[in-house]
Structures are given as structure tokens and as C-alpha cells.
Amino acid sequence: MAKDRKIFYGWWIVLTAFMSMTFLFTPIVNLISFFTDPVSQELGVSRSQFTLYFTIVTLVGMVAGPFGGKMLKKIDVRVHMTVCTILGALSFIGFSFATNIYVFYALAIIQGIALVAGSVVPSSVLITNWFNEKRGLALGIALSGSGFGGIILSPVINSVLSAFGWRTTYLIIGIVIIVTIVPLTAFVIRFHPSDKGLTPLGDAPVVNAKKPVLAGMNQKDVLKTPSFWVLCLAIVVTGIVVNTMIINLAPFLTDIGATTQRAAFLLSLGSAMVIIGKLLVGRMFDKLGVSIMILILGVGNILSFIFLKNADAAIPGFLYATFTGLGATALTIAPSYLTAYLFGEKDFSSIFGTVSLFSSGGTALAPIFGGVVYGINHSYGLVLNVLVVLSVVSFSLYLLAVKMKPKQAMKAVPAATQNSH
């Protein structure tokens, strides 16, 4: 890094990723429930028919992740992220003019591309490129945008919906995405520090500013390692662990005697704790190392399920939200951090694009898993007990992947043959 700069340019990359997670990721993933009733009622469809569009978003995202990771190396990252962001905005603008549910299904395709290829994957790739030192902190700040967006956008969207209706609200969301994100993606971001005549923050091995030497493996070799597939299995299991009770929180709390207001409060509190959790966990990865942090995240998930059993009471409910904010980062911070740790930076964009497929897969399996296990004896108690077991499986697989880390991942390889944009 250039010593005469007061602010390392990489922090502008972090800001861009944070804004993308706040104003693109959050409306797509976290705010869908606000629109379920008004849209389904006006279009004359069931709730499940309406929410099916988000299933399409998730499935498209699974395909878009690997594709988006490869595209980052082939075209200018500014073009890539700007186009994907505009696609996300256009999907919301299109929703505002929808006259039937099939318009939602069609637009869900481009929304899935925008979500993963335009926000989730580029955010992790760019920060990995720009930060060797303080990488966990940078990831934590960037990815906490989803929690921040949940806190600030939820009341705003609810108010706009009440005042102007769902069509105007969708239109406003689309405009906000363009105004808040596109200037940053079009003019601020750069794929690699060498594009600004800089080096990554920390002691990165470099030959010169234009031809950095990156440690790591290419994707073809990574796919042959047991560590990669163990990591992906860990991520699938973690996706089930993290998402199952978030999806079923309201009916579970109702079953144990809590009010719907209590459920809404815990969801909001959980969003706040996610922000704190991402910031803390990112920094702790830098300070404590991967093995210790994997154990901490595993214990966090286990404790969240234990306290959830009595979350109708004040203290257990608070502790549930607290440990959920910690444990949930096993699906956000951990996959990105561990991908770079295990396989290096050389071909990170392609490798992480593939890893994101398994993250989406675990998330998609969560409602199926919850429904199947609940159907055994119609008890969320059984679901919680199974999730405790899966939490142990999850962090055990993560630790196994770390133990199997390929030795060749740390070999420095000239990046002159790679495209940096």
C-alpha cells in the first residue's frame, strides 16, 4: 500500500460492497414478506404462488454464481457490476407494472443474476483482491450491509407501502438502487490494486505494481482436492443450520405461546445482531485464526437453538438473537474467508463463484429440511434438536477442510497471465 495515502483505496471498495449489500441484496432477500399479501391479493394468487418467484431467484443465483465468478476475470468489473445492478433495479421497476404473477417469475431470472453475480460474489472477490491484512474486518463491514439494510429499510418500505401501495414502492426501490449503487460501481471500484498502481493492504508478495505475484491454485486443480468438496459440504449443511429456524421463527414462537409482535421484535433484534456479529467475527478471524473461529461459530449456533426453545421469555429471547447474529456468519463471512485461506487468491473469483452455488443450495434446502423434520411428529422441538446435531456436523466439516488444506495453495504464481480489470 502507498504510505503517503491517508485512506487506503480499498476502503472505497468496501463502501461499494456495503452499499450493494444494503440497497440491492436487502430488498431482494429480506423485504419480500412486506409485499406478499398486497401483491398476492391484487393479482389474485396464493401466498405460495407469489413467493415461488423467490425460489426462482435462488435457483438462478445458484447458476449465476459460478458464471459470475468467471466473468469477473473476462470483462471490466465496473461494467459487470454496473450492468448487474441495473438489471436488479429494472426487475423491481418491472414488478411495479406487473399485471400477472408470470411477470414476477420472468423478472425473477434477472433478479437472481443481479443478486449473486452482481452483489454477493463480486463483493467477496474484490475485498479478497484488495485486502491481505484486515481482510476479515473488511468482509465483515461489507457484508454487514444486509443487516444494516434490514434495519433502515424495513420501516421505510412499510411506510411507503401503506401510503402509496406496492407498485409505487417497487418503482421507488428500483430508482434507489440506481442512485445509491451505480455511481460507485461505474466510477469507484477496481478489480485489483494494481489497477490503481497499488498493492493489497498487508504484506502481499509482488514483483511490481503491474504484475503482482499471487499465491494459490487455479480452479481446475482446486476441484480435484478433497478439501474443496469437504468445504462445500460444510457450507450446504451450514445453510440448512442458519436458515431453517429463521424461516420458521414466527410459527415456532406462536406454538410456544409468544405473540406475533414478539416474533417481529426478535427478527428485528436478530438483524441488529447480525451487523454486530459480522463486524466482530470478521475482525476475530484476523486475530484468532480460522480453527478457533470455526469452533466459536459452531458453539454460537448451538447456543442459539438452545435459547430459542424458551425465546418467549425476555432473556432467552435476547440470547437467541445474540448468538444467531454470531452463528449466522458461518454462512456469510466463513465461506469467503476460508476459500481464500485454503486455496489462495490466484483464481479466487472462479473458485468462490462455485462455492456460492453450494451456499445457495443449502439455503434452498432449509425450508424443505424444516418441513420434512417437522412433519415427523409436528414438533419444532425435534427440528431444534436435529439442528444442534447439524451444527456439530457443520463446524466439524469446516475444521476437516482446514486440516486438509492443499500445500500447493501457498505457492506464489505470477498473475501476468490473468486479466485484471
Protein Blocks (a to p, Z undefined) as FASTA:
>chain_A
ZZkbmbdfklmmmmmmmmmmmmmmmmmmmmmmmmmmmmmmmnopafklmmmmmmmmmmmm
mmmmmmmmmmmmmmcfklmmmmmmmmmmmmmmmmmmpcbfklmmmmmmmmmmmmmmmmmm
mmmmmmmmmpmghklmmmmmmmmmmmmmmmmmmmmmmmmmmmnojklmmmmmmmmmmmmm
mmmmmmmpcfbfklnopacedjdddfblmlccdedddfklmmmpmklmmmmmmmmmmmmm
mmmmmmmmmmmmmmnopafklmmmmmmmmmmmmmmmmmmmmmmmmmnojklmmmmmmmmm
mmmmmmmmmmmpmklmmmmmmmmmmmmmmmmmmmmmmmmmmnojmlmmmmmmmmmmmmmm
mmmmmmmmmmmmmmmnopaklmmmmmmmmmmmmmmmmmmmmmmocfklmpccdfklpccZ
Z
